[in-house]
């Protein structure tokens, strides 16, 4: 159970990172009168200095994109659903051969069923 709570906290941390990253990007574009791409580059430069030696910029870029993808997912389904992740994982783990109907719409799971 502690592992799942840790995963939920990690997801919230990554979402918070993206929110702050976007705020900083907006601040840098205004303060330094640069475009969004340049502002993000400046932020990455600052972040690299704070990370362990040897951390590659490309690794940071990929991790930021993954965090953004996670954040987008929970923006769509609701941040309150983070605590229900394990319920969904458990369901599909216990039912690995579940077949979805051919007429299934865009969403695989009706998240309201878990709410």
C-alpha positions as CSV (number, residue, x, y, z in Angstrom):
1,X,0.0,0.0,0.0
2,X,2.9,2.4,0.8
3,X,4.3,1.8,-2.7
4,X,1.0,2.8,-4.3
5,X,0.8,5.9,-2.1
6,X,4.4,6.8,-3.1
7,X,3.4,6.4,-6.8
8,X,0.4,8.7,-6.3
9,X,2.6,11.3,-4.6
10,X,5.2,11.0,-7.4
11,X,2.5,11.6,-10.0
12,X,1.3,14.7,-8.1
13,X,5.0,15.9,-7.9
14,X,5.4,15.6,-11.6
15,X,2.2,17.4,-12.3
16,X,3.3,20.2,-9.9
17,X,6.6,20.3,-11.7
18,X,4.9,20.9,-15.0
19,X,2.6,23.6,-13.6
20,X,5.7,25.4,-12.1
21,X,7.7,24.8,-15.3
22,X,5.0,26.5,-17.4
23,X,4.7,29.4,-14.9
24,X,8.5,29.9,-15.1
25,X,8.4,29.8,-18.9
26,X,5.8,32.5,-18.9
27,X,7.8,34.6,-16.4
28,X,11.0,34.2,-18.5
29,X,9.4,35.2,-21.7
30,X,8.1,38.4,-20.1
31,X,11.1,39.2,-17.9
32,X,13.8,38.5,-20.5
33,X,11.7,39.3,-23.6
34,X,12.5,36.0,-25.3
35,X,10.4,33.4,-27.1
36,X,9.0,30.3,-25.4
37,X,11.7,28.0,-26.8
38,X,14.5,30.3,-25.5
39,X,12.8,30.6,-22.1
40,X,12.5,26.8,-21.8
41,X,16.2,26.5,-22.8
42,X,17.1,28.9,-20.0
43,X,15.1,26.9,-17.5
44,X,16.7,23.7,-18.6
45,X,20.1,25.3,-18.2
46,X,19.2,26.2,-14.6
47,X,17.8,22.8,-13.8
48,X,20.8,20.9,-15.1
49,X,23.0,22.8,-12.6
50,X,20.8,21.4,-9.8
51,X,20.8,17.8,-10.9
52,X,23.5,15.2,-10.2
53,X,26.6,15.6,-12.3
54,X,26.4,13.7,-15.6
55,X,22.7,14.2,-16.0
56,X,22.2,14.8,-19.7
57,X,20.0,17.6,-21.0
58,X,18.2,15.2,-23.3
59,X,17.2,13.1,-20.3
60,X,15.7,16.1,-18.6
61,X,13.9,17.0,-21.8
62,X,12.4,13.5,-22.1
63,X,11.5,13.4,-18.4
64,X,9.7,16.8,-18.7
65,X,7.8,15.5,-21.7
66,X,6.7,12.4,-19.8
67,X,5.6,14.6,-16.9
68,X,3.7,16.8,-19.3
69,X,1.9,13.7,-20.7
70,X,1.0,12.5,-17.2
71,X,-0.3,15.9,-16.3
72,X,-2.4,16.1,-19.5
73,X,-3.9,12.8,-18.7
74,X,-5.0,13.8,-15.2
75,X,-6.1,17.2,-16.4
76,X,-8.6,15.3,-18.7
77,X,-9.8,12.7,-16.2
78,X,-9.4,14.8,-13.0
79,X,-6.6,15.0,-10.5
80,X,-8.9,13.4,-7.9
81,X,-8.6,10.2,-9.9
82,X,-4.9,9.8,-9.0
83,X,-5.8,7.9,-5.9
84,X,-7.9,5.4,-8.0
85,X,-5.0,4.3,-10.2
86,X,-4.4,1.2,-8.2
87,X,-8.0,0.2,-8.5
88,X,-7.8,0.4,-12.3
89,X,-4.5,-1.5,-12.4
90,X,-5.8,-4.2,-10.0
91,X,-8.9,-4.6,-12.2
92,X,-6.9,-5.2,-15.4
93,X,-4.3,-7.3,-13.6
94,X,-7.1,-9.7,-12.4
95,X,-8.8,-9.7,-15.8
96,X,-5.9,-9.8,-18.3
97,X,-7.9,-11.3,-21.1
98,X,-10.8,-8.8,-20.9
99,X,-12.1,-8.0,-24.4
100,X,-13.5,-4.5,-25.1
101,X,-16.5,-4.3,-27.4
102,X,-15.9,-3.3,-31.0
103,X,-18.1,-0.2,-30.6
104,X,-16.0,1.1,-27.6
105,X,-15.8,4.8,-27.8
106,X,-12.6,6.8,-27.3
107,X,-12.3,6.0,-23.6
108,X,-11.4,2.5,-22.5
109,X,-12.6,3.0,-19.0
110,X,-15.5,5.1,-17.8
111,X,-13.7,6.7,-14.9
112,X,-17.0,7.7,-13.3
113,X,-17.5,4.0,-12.4
114,X,-14.4,4.3,-10.2
115,X,-15.5,7.6,-8.5
